[in-house]
Amino acid sequence: MSDSDVVEKSDGEEKTDPGAIRHGNFMNYYQFHPAEGRVRQLPRGVWQRQRVAHPARKYAGLDVGCNAGDLTYILRDFLEETMSRDQPEISLIGVDLDPILIEKARERNSRPDRVTFECLDFLSEDCGEMLRRYLMQLNKTRFDVVFCFSITMWIHLNHGDDGLEEFLRKVCELAEMIIVEPQPWRCYKNASRRLRRAKLEDFPLLKELKYTRNPVKHIEDILRRLCDFQRVTVTAGNEWGRMLLIYERKQES
Ligand SMILES: C[S@@+](CC[C@H](N)C(=O)[O-])C[C@H]1O[C@@H](n2cnc3c(N)ncnc32)[C@H](O)[C@@H]1O
C-alpha cells in the first residue's frame, strides 16, 4: 500500500479507485485505512510540552480534517492512555468541511462532553473564531496539540502554495505542538489523474505550484521559516511510506 487515498498495485496501477474527490472527503475512508493502525507510529512521552502545566490539568487537542471521526476517537484513547499517570482532562475537537462526515462523526459520539465535531472550512474566519471560543471555555489560549493527518495535500491542491503556508501558519498560531502527516507527491498526481479520468476539471492551481516533488521538505521549511516552530521528532515512514512530522512552538524566554 502506498498512500492513504489510493491503493496501488506494484505496477503503479490503481487497484481500488476511491473516486474523483476534490477535498479528500471520502465517505468510506476508514474501510481502506483503519484508524487503529494510524496511531502506532506516534511516540510516547512528547505530549505535555507546556513547561507549566495547566492549573486544572486541562488538555486540549484539535483534529483538522477529521473526516468521519474514527481517527479522532482513537487519538483521544491514545492520549488518555499515554498520559494516564497525570490524568489530565482531555478535550478534543474535530473540524471538517463536509457536513455528511461531521454528521457521521457526531452519531457515534459517546463522550459529547469531551469530544466535539464542527463542520467548518479550517481556512475560514468562522473556524478561527469558533476555535478561539472553544479554547476560552477551557481557559486556554492554545491547543496542546493539533493533528493534521492527510490533509495538507488537499489544502495545497485547492489553495496553492500560499494556501499551504496560510494553513500551516493558522495551525501553528493555535498550537503548542503539531503533528503533520503529509501526503507524498505521487498522491498529488493520483488525485489529479482521478479527476481527469472522471472528465472533471483538474485542480486549477496544480500547474502553478512551486512546492513540488517533496512536500515533506517544503512543509518542514515552512514550519521552521514562517512559523518559527522547531522539530521534536520525525517518525520513520509507515506501511504507506508516510512520515509524521512533530513540531513545537519555541519557548518564549
Ligand atoms: C483524506 S481525509 C483525512 C482524514 C483524517 N485526517 C485521517 O487522516 O484519517 C482529508 C479530510 O480533510 C477534510 N478537509 C479538506 N480540506 C479541508 C478544509 N479546508 N477544512 C476542513 N476540512 C478539510 C476533508 O473533508 C477530508 O475529510
The ligand as an SDF file (V2000), in Angstrom:
LIG
                    3D

 27 29  0  0  0  0  0  0  0  0999 V2000
   -8.0150   12.2470    3.3630 C   0  0  0  0  0  0  0  0  0  0  0  0
   -9.0620   12.8010    4.6270 S   0  0  0  0  0  0  0  0  0  0  0  0
   -8.0930   12.5130    6.0860 C   0  0  0  0  0  0  0  0  0  0  0  0
   -8.9480   12.2570    7.2960 C   0  0  0  0  0  0  0  0  0  0  0  0
   -8.2140   12.1290    8.6240 C   0  0  0  0  0  0  0  0  0  0  0  0
   -7.4930   13.3350    8.9580 N   0  0  0  0  0  0  0  0  0  0  0  0
   -7.2840   10.9530    8.6060 C   0  0  0  0  0  0  0  0  0  0  0  0
   -6.1250   11.1010    8.2260 O   0  0  0  0  0  0  0  0  0  0  0  0
   -7.7180    9.8470    8.9520 O   0  0  0  0  0  0  0  0  0  0  0  0
   -8.9490   14.5810    4.4850 C   0  0  0  0  0  0  0  0  0  0  0  0
  -10.0800   15.2900    5.2040 C   0  0  0  0  0  0  0  0  0  0  0  0
   -9.8090   16.6960    5.2180 O   0  0  0  0  0  0  0  0  0  0  0  0
  -11.0100   17.4050    5.0290 C   0  0  0  0  0  0  0  0  0  0  0  0
  -10.6880   18.7710    4.5480 N   0  0  0  0  0  0  0  0  0  0  0  0
  -10.0910   19.1180    3.3810 C   0  0  0  0  0  0  0  0  0  0  0  0
   -9.9470   20.4430    3.2910 N   0  0  0  0  0  0  0  0  0  0  0  0
  -10.4520   20.9650    4.4570 C   0  0  0  0  0  0  0  0  0  0  0  0
  -10.5940   22.2790    4.9760 C   0  0  0  0  0  0  0  0  0  0  0  0
  -10.1900   23.3620    4.2720 N   0  0  0  0  0  0  0  0  0  0  0  0
  -11.1670   22.4530    6.1930 N   0  0  0  0  0  0  0  0  0  0  0  0
  -11.6020   21.3670    6.8940 C   0  0  0  0  0  0  0  0  0  0  0  0
  -11.5040   20.0990    6.4570 N   0  0  0  0  0  0  0  0  0  0  0  0
  -10.9260   19.8890    5.2640 C   0  0  0  0  0  0  0  0  0  0  0  0
  -11.7890   16.5490    4.0370 C   0  0  0  0  0  0  0  0  0  0  0  0
  -13.1610   16.8180    4.0380 O   0  0  0  0  0  0  0  0  0  0  0  0
  -11.4240   15.1430    4.5000 C   0  0  0  0  0  0  0  0  0  0  0  0
  -12.3930   14.5980    5.3660 O   0  0  0  0  0  0  0  0  0  0  0  0
  1  2  1  0
  2  3  1  0
  2 10  1  0
  3  4  1  0
  4  5  1  0
  5  6  1  0
  5  7  1  0
  7  8  2  0
  7  9  1  0
 10 11  1  0
 11 12  1  0
 11 26  1  0
 12 13  1  0
 13 14  1  0
 13 24  1  0
 14 15  1  0
 14 23  1  0
 15 16  2  0
 16 17  1  0
 17 18  1  0
 17 23  2  0
 18 19  1  0
 18 20  2  0
 20 21  1  0
 21 22  2  0
 22 23  1  0
 24 25  1  0
 24 26  1  0
 26 27  1  0
M  CHG  2   2   1   9  -1
M  END
$$$$
